[in-house]
């Protein structure tokens, strides 16, 4: 089986989500990678070094600069003439593009797979991860998004794929990138961090959220996350949100502070290796999934913890 | 302009789903059902566009069993003008839903179609993007802000790195994220009024769409459960544990 993987990148470097997607793709067959963007030579070269990638298709065009789904999907769909499966990471980029590719191919997408059980059989979470479905696709070609925390990352070095330029197209002119507000941070990225400290509504304000969590995160070399409640309340920006509809994370250690543990939050972090919970309510559902719990007032505990680390 | 909103009847988001003993699916017997939360946000956004004088008519569409009428009545009570139920007892996948919606869009000629970004039952996050592809329309997915001016709309999207704003030529498809708005509750008088708003009932066959499933569910199982661990009594003990995990010195 010949598999096409969408490489997620920011114009300069490849996102780790791509590496996990390559691992999932390798379970299906021979892996080729697709890099789309404008002036993508460096990214295509980097993609050619990923272990397990046979060939890199590089689609470079001004219309692809911001990787808008309207422009990217036709490029991927055309390449699917010579491939049996299209895989993208289940990130906001992959989730934006892959269903558009699926519809162009008249294929029902298999979203957010957790495992590859066979050439056409996969497991995927439904009901916010409260159930796992095993599904078999009857479509001749597969379009799949991959839950990247469920697969090991392929080695970013060691491969020596050839790079082949492909037509990038001019886009349809119906959509245009205007602006981006990206959170700048010295801290690790949430989805690839080894340690995450995450805060909930109990922090009470944006000032307290940052005043207490940021120093702790710095001590632990951790990324900072937040519950939906904290984001809705404006304590943290949307890209901090961990949960069913935010980011799915699975770090070595996840520290949940002042987070009660709603199903929707647990869906985003319950595959973390070790979960630590700090909450004043000892009945909070977060303690049912936590490996280590500490009951108490976060306004006392967090500064003391930061101090003692 | 006319706005189409798509709504789905799903398990209420407060209910913990239980997997059936025989592994055939999730038990929905005697379980509270509600409008998919993201779809409520879609309906609300359409109503706000109407209140701003941008939208002139809101048509709510649902594809599902007879009881999906209740979900449509809720949209009508919130402020939609009329509704279309495409009735089927089959579990219709996003691709087929998108095909039906595309046919309805050809008939209704809306300038915007707003959908929830995902349904909280099958968690596919695909219908809006598929619909946009089938219609050849631009898409603004995971929207946290929608502004319409003239023949285009600026959509701010919640993406992994933060926010991204795109300009889309109308007609366009928008899928909603959580922070786009806070949906209103329908008032009692509006619930009464909604009962007399028009609701047309159709079938997938009326639109010539084959709803046969492409994905066969072989089994549904419970996820591996995590065991509750230990509780420590002090910050010092917690620090020791963190050292044990190798993340503190």
Interface residues (C-beta under 8 A of the other chain):
Chain A: X10 X66 X68 X69 X70 X73 X91 X92 X93 X95 X96 X97 X98 X99 X100 X101 X102 X103 X104 X106 X107 X108 X109 X110 X111 X112 X121 X125 X126 X127 X128 X129 X130 X131 X132 X133 X134 X135 X136 X137 X138 X139 X172 X173 X174 X175 X176 X177 X178 X179 X180 X181 X182 X183 X191 X194 X195 X219 X220 X221 X228 X231 X232 X237 X238 X239 X244 X245 X247 X252 X253 X263 X264 X270 X274 X275 X276 X278 X282 X287 X288 X289 X290 X291 X292 X293 X294 X295 X301 X304 X305 X308 X309
Chain B: X11 X13 X16 X17 X19 X26 X93 X94 X95 X98 X117 X118 X120 X121 X122 X123 X124 X125 X126 X127 X128 X129 X130 X131 X132 X133 X134 X136 X137 X138 X139 X141 X142 X144 X154 X157 X158 X159 X160 X161 X162 X163 X164 X165 X166 X167 X168 X169 X172 X177 X178 X179 X213 X214 X215 X216 X217 X218 X219 X220 X221 X222 X223 X226 X228 X229 X230 X231 X232 X233 X234 X235 X236 X237 X238 X239 X241 X242 X245 X247 X248 X249
